[in-house]
């Protein structure tokens, strides 16, 4: 087990640096909004996580290269200590990128030495935290892309992360509906591999009969909603959603552009023609809910989504495809469950029955965020493949639009 875990650690750490390879040095400090973080900060914070929860606790004689990193790269762990203000992460011109890379190498060396001690008294805890740290870095790799896209998009030049020509867009697949009887079902993670604590414990829920759309809502379908006055009709919106429309002046999904009559979309591959058959993306939970109401449907619950996904065979997709934008549906059956867009559900993010956060500061990883957020399922085109499973729960506030978030419709089924 140790050999496989160490190999996974090395591969994940190397991949974080590989994702940064297309960046110019000036890109490493970009932070367009307080909710985003610069690429350099992601590289340092994931390193801080291994240093704080493994090396400082378990490696005898370990010394950090810079004590101030404990504050600069602590994200939200109040049990550890102070944090540098999140909106000011982009002001950290020092440490330099080279110094952050040296910090990563220093911690990597410490991890190698820690894992070499197979007789360590806390070996089981070390291995468990190593697994969590690796998955944590994979989550930050996803955030690297979503944060970078937001920050690059404020540049009037609209630069590409990676240049890639738009391919031919196939004709949209006709929408289909799939019936599920529901009943008393098991939900939550099942198996022997890794999962996050918010996927547990596995438990029973009762699901009424329902129908789930076979694919995600497309750009073309969402444009019809806009043309029908979707952003101008308060009866379609939750109260807080309507307030968000008025406050932010929303009139289309984020990254939609109109130039000389051409429908365009900003992507990590630069400005591209907006393909009607591609999934609509970067919509808030409020927009997803309003569209569903307009379409005579609703958003699925997270338990409905998981029940359907558990019974379906779907290609994983995700960031390993090298295509950093959701693709159109192809084929029949349930499509686009994984690896295109995160799919908003109507479920509030809350603990499962019997959930207990881990003791100590590491228990702040998920538990303290179980308030005022909605659950999303399925993963996106910049998610890691190993996270694309039926039980994986993502969570964001319903006004959030910077994630690759889309819409899958549901309906009540016949008894």
C-alpha positions in Angstrom: 0.0 0.0 0.0 2.8 2.4 0.9 4.4 2.1 -2.5 1.2 2.8 -4.4 0.4 5.8 -2.1 3.9 7.3 -2.6 3.6 6.8 -6.3 0.3 8.6 -6.3 1.7 11.4 -4.2 4.6 11.9 -6.6 2.3 11.8 -9.6 -0.2 14.3 -8.1 2.6 16.7 -7.0 4.1 16.6 -10.5 0.8 17.1 -12.2 0.2 20.3 -10.3 3.4 21.7 -11.7 2.6 20.4 -15.2 -0.7 22.3 -15.1 1.2 25.5 -14.4 3.6 24.9 -17.4 1.5 27.0 -19.9 1.5 30.0 -17.5 3.6 33.1 -17.9 5.4 34.1 -14.7 3.0 37.1 -14.4 0.0 34.7 -14.3 1.1 33.1 -11.0 -0.2 36.0 -8.9 -3.6 36.5 -10.6 -6.5 37.0 -8.3 -9.5 38.7 -9.8 -11.9 38.2 -6.9 -11.7 37.4 -3.2 -13.2 34.0 -3.8 -10.4 33.0 -6.3 -6.8 32.2 -5.4 -3.7 32.7 -7.5 -1.9 29.7 -9.0 1.1 30.3 -6.8 -1.0 30.2 -3.7 -2.5 26.9 -4.7 1.0 25.4 -5.1 2.0 26.7 -1.7 -1.2 25.9 0.2 -1.3 22.2 -0.9 2.3 22.0 0.3 1.4 23.7 3.6 -1.3 21.0 4.1 1.2 18.2 4.0 3.7 20.1 6.1 1.1 21.0 8.8 -0.9 17.8 9.1 1.9 15.3 8.5 5.5 16.6 8.8 5.1 19.0 11.8 3.1 16.4 13.7 4.9 13.1 12.8 8.4 13.7 11.4 10.9 14.1 14.2 13.3 17.0 13.7 11.4 18.6 10.8 11.9 22.3 10.4 10.0 24.6 8.0 12.0 26.7 5.6 9.9 29.8 6.6 7.8 30.1 9.7 5.6 32.8 8.2 4.2 30.2 5.7 2.1 28.9 8.5 0.0 32.1 8.2 0.4 32.9 4.5 -0.8 29.6 3.3 -3.4 28.6 5.9 -6.7 28.7 4.1 -9.4 28.5 6.8 -8.1 26.2 9.6 -8.9 28.3 12.7 -7.6 25.5 14.9 -4.1 26.0 13.4 -3.9 29.7 13.8 -4.1 33.0 11.9 -4.6 33.3 8.2 -3.5 35.9 5.7 -6.6 37.7 4.5 -8.1 35.8 1.6 -8.8 38.9 -0.7 -5.1 39.8 -0.4 -3.5 36.5 -1.6 -2.8 38.1 -5.0 -0.6 40.7 -3.2 1.9 38.1 -2.1 4.6 38.8 -4.6 7.0 37.2 -2.1 7.7 34.3 -1.7 8.6 34.2 -5.4 7.5 31.3 -7.7 11.0 29.9 -7.4 10.8 30.0 -3.6 7.4 28.3 -3.6 8.8 25.5 -5.8 11.7 25.2 -3.4 9.2 24.9 -0.5 7.4 22.1 -2.4 10.7 20.3 -2.9 11.5 20.7 0.8 8.2 19.2 1.9 8.4 16.5 -0.7 11.7 15.4 0.7 10.2 15.3 4.2 7.3 13.2 3.0 9.6 10.7 1.5 11.5 10.4 4.7 8.4 10.1 6.8 7.0 7.3 4.6 10.3 5.5 4.7 9.7 4.9 8.5 7.5 1.9 8.2 7.6 1.2 12.0 6.3 4.7 12.9 3.9 4.4 15.9 1.3 6.5 14.1 1.7 4.7 10.8 -2.1 4.2 10.2 -2.9 7.9 10.9 0.0 9.0 8.6 -1.3 6.9 5.7 -4.9 8.1 6.2 -3.7 11.7 6.2 -1.5 11.1 3.2 -4.5 9.9 1.2 -6.6 12.9 2.3 -3.7 15.3 1.4 -3.4 13.8 -2.1 -7.2 14.1 -2.7 -7.0 17.7 -1.3 -4.4 18.6 -3.8 -6.5 17.1 -6.6 -9.3 19.4 -5.5 -7.0 22.3 -5.7 -5.9 21.3 -9.2 -9.6 21.8 -10.1 -9.7 25.1 -8.4 -6.6 26.1 -10.2 -8.5 25.9 -13.5 -11.7 27.6 -12.3 -9.8 30.4 -10.5 -7.5 30.9 -13.4 -10.3 31.1 -15.9 -12.1 33.8 -13.9 -8.9 35.8 -13.5 -7.9 35.6 -17.2 -11.3 36.6 -18.3 -11.1 40.1 -16.7 -8.2 40.8 -19.1 -9.5 42.7 -22.2 -7.2 40.5 -24.3 -9.1 37.4 -23.2 -6.0 35.2 -23.3 -6.1 31.5 -23.7 -4.6 29.1 -21.1 -4.0 26.7 -23.9 -4.7 27.5 -27.6 -7.1 25.0 -29.2 -9.3 25.5 -32.2 -12.9 24.8 -31.8 -13.9 21.5 -33.3 -17.0 20.7 -35.3 -20.1 20.8 -33.1 -22.5 17.9 -33.8 -26.2 18.3 -33.9 -27.7 18.4 -30.4 -28.9 15.0 -29.1 -32.7 15.0 -28.5 -33.6 15.2 -24.8 -34.9 12.0 -23.3 -36.4 11.2 -20.0 -35.6 8.2 -17.8 -38.0 6.8 -15.2 -36.9 5.6 -11.7 -39.2 3.9 -9.3 -37.4 5.2 -6.3 -38.2 3.5 -3.0 -36.1 2.9 0.1 -32.5 3.1 -1.2 -29.0 3.2 0.1 -27.0 6.4 -0.5 -23.5 7.5 0.4 -20.1 6.0 -0.4 -19.8 2.2 -0.6 -16.5 0.4 -1.1 -13.0 0.1 0.3 -11.3 3.0 -1.5 -11.0 6.6 -0.5 -13.9 8.9 0.0 -14.3 12.3 1.8 -16.0 12.3 5.1 -19.1 14.1 3.8 -19.9 11.1 1.7 -20.5 9.1 4.9 -22.1 7.3 6.6 -24.0 5.3 4.0 -27.6 5.3 5.0 -31.2 4.8 3.8 -33.4 7.4 2.2 -36.8 7.1 0.7 -37.0 8.4 -2.9 -40.4 9.0 -4.6 -40.7 7.9 -8.3 -39.0 10.5 -10.5 -37.8 11.1 -14.0 -34.3 12.4 -14.9 -33.3 14.1 -18.1 -30.9 12.1 -20.3 -28.5 14.9 -20.9 -27.6 18.4 -19.7 -29.4 21.5 -20.8 -27.6 23.0 -23.8 -26.6 26.5 -24.8 -29.3 26.6 -27.4 -32.0 25.6 -25.0 -30.9 28.2 -22.5 -30.8 30.9 -25.1 -34.5 30.2 -25.8 -35.1 30.8 -22.0 -33.3 34.2 -22.3 -35.2 35.1 -25.5 -38.5 34.4 -23.6 -37.6 37.0 -21.0 -36.2 34.5 -18.5 -34.1 37.1 -16.7 -36.9 39.6 -16.7 -39.7 37.5 -15.2 -39.7 37.5 -11.3 -42.2 34.6 -11.2 -39.5 32.2 -12.3 -37.1 33.1 -9.6 -36.6 32.3 -5.9 -36.6 35.6 -4.0 -32.9 35.5 -3.3 -32.3 34.6 -7.0 -34.3 37.5 -8.2 -32.4 39.8 -5.9 -29.1 38.4 -7.3 -30.3 39.1 -10.9 -31.1 42.7 -9.9 -27.9 43.2 -7.9 -25.5 41.7 -10.4 -27.3 42.6 -13.6 -27.3 39.0 -14.9 -28.7 38.6 -18.4 -26.8 35.5 -19.5 -24.5 32.8 -18.2 -21.0 34.0 -17.2 -18.5 34.0 -20.0 -21.1 34.4 -22.8 -20.1 37.1 -25.3 -21.7 38.9 -28.2 -19.5 40.4 -30.9 -20.7 41.8 -34.2 -23.8 39.6 -34.0 -21.8 36.4 -33.3 -22.6 34.3 -30.3 -19.3 33.5 -28.5 -18.1 32.1 -25.3 -14.8 32.6 -23.3 -13.1 29.3 -22.5 -9.7 28.3 -21.3 -8.9 27.8 -25.0 -9.7 31.4 -25.6 -12.8 32.9 -27.2 -14.8 30.3 -29.1 -18.0 30.2 -31.1 -20.8 29.3 -28.7 -22.0 25.9 -29.9 -25.7 25.4 -29.4 -25.3 21.7 -28.5 -22.7 22.2 -25.8 -23.9 22.2 -22.2 -24.8 25.6 -20.8 -22.1 26.2 -18.2 -21.2 28.7 -15.4 -24.7 29.2 -14.3 -25.6 29.8 -10.6 -28.0 27.6 -8.7 -30.5 30.4 -8.9 -30.3 30.4 -12.7 -30.5 26.6 -12.8 -33.6 26.7 -10.6 -35.3 29.4 -12.7 -34.6 27.6 -16.0 -36.0 24.4 -14.6 -39.2 26.2 -13.5 -39.5 27.8 -16.9 -39.1 24.4 -18.6 -41.9 22.9 -16.5 -39.4 20.8 -14.5 -37.2 21.0 -11.4 -33.7 20.3 -10.3 -33.1 16.8 -9.0 -32.4 16.0 -5.4 -28.9 14.8 -4.7 -30.4 11.4 -3.7 -32.2 11.1 -7.0 -29.1 12.0 -8.9 -27.0 9.4 -7.0 -29.6 6.7 -7.5 -29.7 7.3 -11.3 -25.9 7.6 -11.5 -25.3 4.4 -9.6 -27.3 2.4 -12.1 -25.8 4.0 -15.2 -22.6 3.3 -17.1 -21.0 6.6 -18.2 -17.5 7.6 -19.4 -15.6 9.4 -16.7 -14.1 12.3 -18.7 -12.5 15.0 -16.6 -9.3 16.9 -16.7 -7.2 14.1 -18.2 -8.9 14.6 -21.5 -6.9 17.8 -22.0 -10.1 19.6 -23.2 -10.9 22.2 -20.6 -14.5 22.7 -21.7 -17.7 20.6 -21.5 -18.6 18.7 -24.6 -21.9 17.9 -26.3 -23.8 14.7 -25.5 -23.5 11.8 -27.8 -25.4 8.5 -27.9 -28.4 7.3 -26.0 -29.3 6.7 -22.4 -28.1 8.8 -19.5 -25.3 11.0 -20.8 -22.9 13.6 -19.3 -23.3 12.3 -15.7 -19.6 12.8 -15.1 -16.8 15.0 -16.3 -18.6 17.8 -18.2 -20.4 20.1 -15.8 -21.2 20.0 -12.1 -24.9 19.6 -11.9 -26.9 21.7 -9.4 -29.3 19.8 -7.2 -32.1 21.3 -5.0 -30.6 19.6 -1.9 -29.1 21.7 0.8 -25.6 20.8 1.8 -26.1 19.1 5.2 -24.5 16.2 7.2 -25.7 12.7 6.6 -27.4 11.0 9.6 -24.7 9.9 12.0 -22.0 12.2 10.5 -19.1 13.1 12.8 -16.3 15.4 11.8 -12.8 14.3 12.6 -11.2 15.6 15.8 -8.9 18.5 15.8 -8.2 21.1 13.1 -8.4 18.6 10.3 -12.1 18.2 11.1 -12.6 21.7 9.6 -12.1 20.2 6.1 -15.8 19.8 5.4 -18.0 19.8 8.4 -18.0 23.6 9.2 -19.3 24.4 5.7 -22.5 22.5 6.0 -24.7 25.6 6.0 -26.4 27.8 3.4 -25.0 25.9 0.4 -26.4 23.6 -2.3 -25.1 20.2 -3.3 -23.7 19.7 -6.9 -23.0 16.3 -8.3 -21.1 14.7 -11.2 -17.8 16.5 -11.6 -16.7 18.8 -14.5 -14.3 18.8 -17.4 -11.5 20.0 -14.9 -12.2 17.4 -12.2 -9.9 14.6 -11.5 -11.2 11.2 -12.8 -10.9 9.5 -9.3 -13.4 12.0 -7.9 -16.0 11.1 -10.5 -18.2 8.7 -8.6 -21.9 8.6 -7.7 -21.5 9.6 -4.0 -19.1 12.6 -4.4 -20.7 15.7 -3.0 -19.6 19.2 -4.1 -21.1 22.3 -2.5 -21.4 25.9 -3.4 -23.5 28.9 -2.5 -26.4 29.3 -5.0 -25.2 32.6 -6.4 -21.8 31.1 -7.4 -21.0 31.0 -11.1 -17.2 30.6 -11.3 -17.4 26.8 -11.3 -18.1 24.7 -14.4 -21.7 24.3 -13.2 -24.6 23.3 -15.5 -28.2 22.0 -15.4 -29.8 18.6 -15.5 -33.6 18.6 -15.2 -35.9 16.3 -13.2 -39.6 15.7 -12.9 -41.9 13.9 -10.5 -42.7 10.4 -11.7 -45.9 8.5 -11.8 -46.8 6.3 -8.9 
